[in-house]
Amino acid sequence: MAYLLNVILGTIVPMCVTALVTMAITIIFKTSSTTNFAQGVISAFGAYVVASGLNKLNLSIWLALPIGIVVAVAMAVAIDVLIFRRGRYVNALGKQIITMGLISIIVGAIPLIFGMQAPQFRTFVEGKLSFLVDGQDVTVTVNALVCLAITAVVLTALFLLLQFSKWGLSVRATASNEYVAGMLGINTHVITAISWGLAGALGTLAATMNGGINQVGVYFMTNYQVNAFLAGILGGFATFYGPVIAAFLIPLANNLVVYLANVMGKPELSSWSLVIVYGLALVIIFFKPQGLFGKRTVKKV
């Protein structure tokens, strides 16, 4: 039991990172009809800004993070205003190709701006908490609990705003039908720009959490982006909450597969954990094409 609890508690930060990235991708997908393949590198750019504040300006992470968020928000809004707003009638495939092009631009810009060396990063807080279960130590880092608290507050606030605020109603209307939302007087340009800005902020927050446990690099958010896309499909893009719930399940399932492999005396299966999780997800999607929380939509002509 202690080993299982250690596995679950060790998954807290990856779950938080995946959930935040998934929310960022979902909100852009819903409002801009765009699968943003550049979300990972935009998040990485924000993390490099945070790292510059930590290492060059000697700021605390609590001061460097807002600077990184502001820069990432400005970048994301500029992408929407200068690129996607001018190409709003480009089909879905064309928009995806545009985001792939953005990956090349941002990946090339990061070493030019910040240098080739991987930056040093810090966690939000230091320290660990330990307690005994069945006579064995169970340990969780204080940083993981802080990340969980931040993620819970941010996502709860977003879901409440989406459900009960005028902005949230405008987002849901734009996500349902941008053209009709515009006819009803909603400024869809503002809504999509805010959505891109929010995605930039969420991505930077996620990248900052990830930077505390992994080495920061140009592609260090790529795996989380892939898991976020899978979470969107598994949870169902028809809702905002479905992908986020699935985003918590995927890292947890990955670590549980590793746990089961070790318990069964087959540690070599640990390297196949993601393959096994993706395979299980594909089986679920086969039987539920709309996702776990998706709904079948019927278009009336």
Stockholm file with secondary structure:
# STOCKHOLM 1.0

chainA/1-301         MAYLLNVILGTIVPMCVTALVTMAITIIFKTSSTTNFAQGVISAFGAYVVASGLNKLNLSIWLALPIGIVVAVAMAVAIDVLIFRRGRYVNALGKQIITMGLISIIVGAIPLIFGMQAPQFRTFVEGKLSFLVDGQDVTVTVNALVCLAITAVVLTALFLLLQFSKWGLSVRATASNEYVAGMLGINTHVITAISWGLAGALGTLAATMNGGINQVGVYFMTNYQVNAFLAGILGGFATFYGPVIAAFLIPLANNLVVYLANVMGKPELSSWSLVIVYGLALVIIFFKPQGLFGKRTVKKV
#=GR chainA/1-301 SS CHHHHHHHHTTHHHHHHHHHHHHHHHHHHHHHCCCCTTHHHHHHHHHHHHHHHHHTSCCCHHHHHHHHHHHHHHHHHHHIIIIITTTTTSCHHHHHHHHHHHHHHHHHHHHHHHCSSCCCCCCSSCCEEEEEETTEEEEEEHHHHHHHHHHHHHHHHHHHHHHHSHHHHHHHHHHHCHHHHHHTTCCHHHHHHHHHHHHHHHHHHHHHHHHTTSCCCTTTTHHHHHHHHHHHHHHCTTSSHHHHHHHHHHHHHHHHHHHHHHHTTCGGGGGGHHHHHHHHHHHHHHHCTTCSSCCCCCCCC
#=GC SS_cons         CHHHHHHHHTTHHHHHHHHHHHHHHHHHHHHHCCCCTTHHHHHHHHHHHHHHHHHTSCCCHHHHHHHHHHHHHHHHHHHIIIIITTTTTSCHHHHHHHHHHHHHHHHHHHHHHHCSSCCCCCCSSCCEEEEEETTEEEEEEHHHHHHHHHHHHHHHHHHHHHHHSHHHHHHHHHHHCHHHHHHTTCCHHHHHHHHHHHHHHHHHHHHHHHHTTSCCCTTTTHHHHHHHHHHHHHHCTTSSHHHHHHHHHHHHHHHHHHHHHHHTTCGGGGGGHHHHHHHHHHHHHHHCTTCSSCCCCCCCC
//
